[in-house]
Amino acid sequence: MMSSIFALSLVLLVIMISVGHQQGWTSFISMWLNFGALILLLTLITWHLPPLVLTIIFSILVLSITIFMGSDNIKATVPAFYASLLTVSVTMILVIITTHLAMAYGFGMEDSDDLQGMSVAFGINYIQVSIAITTMATLGAIAEASIAISSGMQEVLQKHPDLRPSPLFITGMHIGHQIIGTALNTLFFGFFGGLLSLFTWFAGLHYSPSMIINNQIMVNELDEVLISFIGVLISVPFTAWITCIYSKHQSINS
């Protein structure tokens, strides 16, 4: 198993360097740094450190790695980073609300056989863990949308340096409109593909549509993907607005 993962990682590295050159290598490193950050987050949670505080710290860390190592254009990365932070702050509030309302945290009925005879009372707040997982699951989509919009706006500014904030904001919104469709489809098919085996199980056990929709695992996954959808949508005006402010500030200082 590890040999196949190593082989695929090597193929990925070769392709990323072939296509992206130095930036491809940097992006590859950032991917593994983010992976290490997530492992560290889970480890610290098992050590009974507060999950919500860790989520805030590691969200900032992951966004920093993803955005600043994903692009070498500082004029695009700085507003994208601030826009991502603002977006994640809003989505985290939504995550806290929906997690308490849905009450789908913890283990589902499907986990009962694996957990039989084991104690699940090991002192970890499942609500906060669910909030942490859902919040971290939104970071990639939000960062991707923010950097795409900010980079597009900077390209426009390079060709039209005298463009005023109002038409620049409209330009950013237009760029956002172009990427929303593909971003939402990416999230949807990632969600569907990840749960395909579970859907097959539901079909084999003849679950009714109401049982599937109200299943604990399904609710958790739907919550994650819907929050990600919302995060991508609100990142569009946030990124366009912050990029306009940042560009105006840069032009004044220059």
C-alpha positions as CSV (number, residue, x, y, z in Angstrom):
1,M,0.0,0.0,0.0
2,M,2.7,2.4,0.9
3,S,4.7,1.6,-2.2
4,S,1.7,2.6,-4.4
5,I,1.2,5.8,-2.5
6,F,5.0,6.6,-2.8
7,A,4.8,5.8,-6.6
8,L,1.7,8.0,-7.1
9,S,3.4,10.8,-5.1
10,L,6.5,10.6,-7.2
11,V,4.4,10.7,-10.4
12,L,2.6,13.7,-9.0
13,L,5.9,15.5,-8.2
14,V,7.2,14.9,-11.7
15,I,4.1,16.2,-13.4
16,M,3.9,19.2,-11.1
17,I,7.5,20.1,-11.7
18,S,7.1,19.5,-15.5
19,V,4.1,21.8,-15.7
20,G,4.8,24.3,-12.9
21,H,8.6,24.2,-12.7
22,Q,9.7,25.9,-9.5
23,Q,6.2,26.8,-8.5
24,G,5.2,23.2,-9.0
25,W,7.8,22.0,-6.6
26,T,6.8,24.7,-4.0
27,S,3.1,23.6,-4.3
28,F,4.1,20.0,-3.8
29,I,6.0,20.9,-0.6
30,S,3.0,23.0,0.6
31,M,0.7,20.0,0.1
32,W,2.8,17.8,2.4
33,L,3.2,20.6,4.9
34,N,-0.6,20.9,5.1
35,F,-0.8,17.2,5.5
36,G,1.6,17.3,8.4
37,A,-0.3,20.3,9.9
38,L,-3.5,18.2,9.9
39,I,-1.8,15.2,11.5
40,L,-0.4,17.5,14.2
41,L,-3.9,19.0,14.7
42,L,-5.4,15.6,15.3
43,T,-2.6,14.6,17.6
44,L,-3.0,17.8,19.7
45,I,-6.8,17.2,19.9
46,T,-6.1,13.7,21.2
47,W,-3.9,15.3,23.9
48,H,-7.1,17.1,25.1
49,L,-6.0,20.6,23.9
50,P,-9.1,22.8,23.1
51,P,-10.2,21.9,19.6
52,L,-11.7,25.3,18.8
53,V,-8.5,27.1,19.7
54,L,-6.5,24.7,17.7
55,T,-8.9,25.0,14.7
56,I,-8.3,28.8,14.6
57,I,-4.6,28.5,14.9
58,F,-4.3,25.7,12.3
59,S,-6.7,27.4,9.9
60,I,-4.4,30.4,9.8
61,L,-1.4,28.1,9.3
62,V,-3.0,26.1,6.5
63,L,-4.3,29.1,4.7
64,S,-0.8,30.7,5.0
65,I,0.9,27.7,3.5
66,T,-1.7,27.1,0.8
67,I,-1.9,30.7,-0.4
68,F,1.7,32.1,0.1
69,M,3.3,28.9,-1.2
70,G,0.8,28.4,-4.0
71,S,1.6,31.7,-5.8
72,D,4.7,33.9,-6.0
73,N,2.6,37.1,-6.7
74,I,2.6,38.9,-3.4
75,K,0.0,41.5,-4.7
76,A,-2.4,38.6,-5.2
77,T,-1.6,36.5,-2.2
78,V,-1.9,39.2,0.5
79,P,-5.5,40.2,-0.3
80,A,-6.4,36.5,-0.9
81,F,-5.1,35.6,2.5
82,Y,-7.1,38.3,4.3
83,A,-10.2,37.5,2.3
84,S,-9.8,33.8,3.2
85,L,-9.5,34.6,6.9
86,L,-12.6,36.7,6.8
87,T,-14.5,34.0,4.9
88,V,-13.4,31.3,7.3
89,S,-14.4,33.4,10.2
90,V,-17.9,33.7,8.8
91,T,-18.2,30.0,7.9
92,M,-16.9,28.9,11.3
93,I,-19.8,30.7,12.9
94,L,-22.2,28.9,10.5
95,V,-20.4,25.6,11.3
96,I,-20.9,26.1,15.1
97,I,-24.6,26.9,14.6
98,T,-25.3,24.0,12.2
99,T,-23.4,21.5,14.2
100,H,-25.5,22.2,17.3
101,L,-28.7,22.1,15.3
102,A,-28.0,19.0,13.3
103,M,-26.7,17.0,16.3
104,A,-24.9,14.6,13.9
105,Y,-21.5,14.6,15.7
106,G,-19.9,11.6,17.2
107,F,-20.2,8.0,15.9
108,G,-23.0,6.8,13.7
109,M,-25.1,3.6,13.9
110,E,-22.9,2.1,11.1
111,D,-19.9,2.3,13.5
112,S,-21.5,0.2,16.2
113,D,-20.0,-3.1,15.1
114,D,-16.5,-1.7,15.0
115,L,-16.8,0.0,18.4
116,Q,-18.5,-2.9,20.2
117,G,-16.8,-3.5,23.5
118,M,-14.7,-0.3,23.2
119,S,-15.1,2.8,25.4
120,V,-15.8,6.0,23.5
121,A,-15.8,8.1,26.7
122,F,-12.2,9.3,26.5
123,G,-12.7,12.9,27.4
124,I,-12.9,14.6,24.0
125,N,-15.7,17.0,23.1
126,Y,-17.3,15.5,20.0
127,I,-19.1,18.7,19.2
128,Q,-15.9,20.7,19.0
129,V,-14.2,18.0,17.1
130,S,-17.0,18.0,14.5
131,I,-16.7,21.8,14.3
132,A,-12.9,21.5,13.7
133,I,-13.3,18.9,11.0
134,T,-16.0,20.8,9.1
135,T,-14.0,24.0,9.3
136,M,-10.8,22.5,8.1
137,A,-12.6,20.8,5.2
138,T,-13.6,24.2,3.8
139,L,-10.2,25.7,3.7
140,G,-9.0,24.3,0.4
141,A,-12.0,25.5,-1.6
142,I,-12.0,28.9,0.1
143,A,-8.3,29.5,-0.5
144,E,-8.6,28.3,-4.1
145,A,-11.4,30.7,-4.9
146,S,-9.8,33.6,-3.2
147,I,-6.4,33.3,-4.9
148,A,-8.1,32.8,-8.3
149,I,-10.2,36.0,-8.0
150,S,-7.3,38.0,-6.6
151,S,-4.9,36.9,-9.3
152,G,-7.4,37.7,-12.0
153,M,-7.9,41.1,-10.6
154,Q,-4.2,41.8,-10.4
155,E,-3.9,40.7,-14.1
156,V,-6.5,43.3,-15.0
157,L,-4.7,46.0,-12.9
158,Q,-1.5,45.3,-14.7
159,K,-3.2,46.1,-18.0
160,H,-5.3,48.9,-16.6
161,P,-3.4,50.5,-13.7
162,D,-5.7,53.5,-13.5
163,L,-8.8,51.4,-13.0
164,R,-10.9,52.8,-10.2
165,P,-12.1,50.7,-7.3
166,S,-15.7,50.5,-8.4
167,P,-15.1,48.9,-11.8
168,L,-12.3,46.8,-10.3
169,F,-14.8,45.4,-7.8
170,I,-17.2,44.6,-10.6
171,T,-14.4,42.9,-12.5
172,G,-13.6,40.8,-9.4
173,M,-17.3,39.8,-9.1
174,H,-17.3,38.8,-12.8
175,I,-14.2,36.7,-12.3
176,G,-15.9,35.1,-9.3
177,H,-19.0,34.3,-11.3
178,Q,-16.8,32.4,-13.8
179,I,-15.3,30.1,-11.2
180,I,-18.3,29.5,-9.0
181,G,-19.8,26.8,-11.3
182,T,-16.6,24.8,-11.6
183,A,-15.8,25.2,-7.9
184,L,-19.2,24.0,-6.8
185,N,-19.1,21.0,-9.2
186,T,-15.7,20.1,-7.9
187,L,-17.0,20.1,-4.3
188,F,-20.2,18.1,-5.3
189,F,-18.4,15.4,-7.1
190,G,-15.8,15.1,-4.4
191,F,-18.6,14.6,-1.9
192,F,-20.4,12.1,-4.1
193,G,-17.2,10.2,-5.0
194,G,-16.2,10.0,-1.3
195,L,-19.5,8.5,-0.3
196,L,-20.1,6.2,-3.3
197,S,-19.3,3.1,-1.3
198,L,-21.7,4.3,1.5
199,F,-24.4,4.8,-1.1
200,T,-23.9,1.3,-2.4
201,W,-24.2,0.0,1.2
202,F,-27.4,2.0,1.7
203,A,-28.8,0.6,-1.6
204,G,-27.9,-3.0,-0.5
205,L,-29.6,-2.6,2.8
206,H,-32.7,-1.0,1.1
207,Y,-32.5,2.3,3.0
208,S,-35.4,4.6,2.2
209,P,-34.6,8.1,0.9
210,S,-35.7,9.6,4.3
211,M,-33.3,7.2,6.1
212,I,-30.5,8.2,3.8
213,I,-31.0,11.9,4.2
214,N,-31.3,11.6,8.0
215,N,-28.4,9.2,8.4
216,Q,-25.7,10.7,10.8
217,I,-22.8,10.1,8.4
218,M,-24.8,11.6,5.5
219,V,-25.8,14.7,7.5
220,N,-22.2,15.3,8.5
221,E,-20.9,15.1,4.9
222,L,-23.8,17.2,3.6
223,D,-23.0,19.8,6.3
224,E,-19.4,19.9,5.2
225,V,-20.1,20.3,1.5
226,L,-22.9,22.9,2.0
227,I,-20.7,25.0,4.3
228,S,-17.9,24.7,1.6
229,F,-20.4,25.9,-1.0
230,I,-21.3,28.9,1.1
231,G,-17.7,29.6,1.8
232,V,-16.8,29.7,-1.9
233,L,-19.8,31.9,-2.6
234,I,-19.1,34.5,0.1
235,S,-15.4,34.5,-0.7
236,V,-16.2,36.1,-4.1
237,P,-17.4,39.5,-2.7
238,F,-15.0,39.4,0.2
239,T,-12.0,38.9,-2.1
240,A,-13.1,41.5,-4.6
241,W,-13.6,44.0,-1.8
242,I,-10.4,43.4,0.0
243,T,-8.4,43.4,-3.3
244,C,-9.8,46.8,-4.2
245,I,-8.9,48.2,-0.8
246,Y,-5.4,46.6,-1.0
247,S,-4.8,47.9,-4.5
248,K,-5.9,51.4,-3.6
249,H,-3.6,51.4,-0.6
250,Q,-0.7,50.2,-2.7
251,S,-1.3,52.9,-5.3
252,I,-1.4,55.6,-2.6
253,N,1.8,54.4,-1.1
254,S,3.5,54.2,-4.4
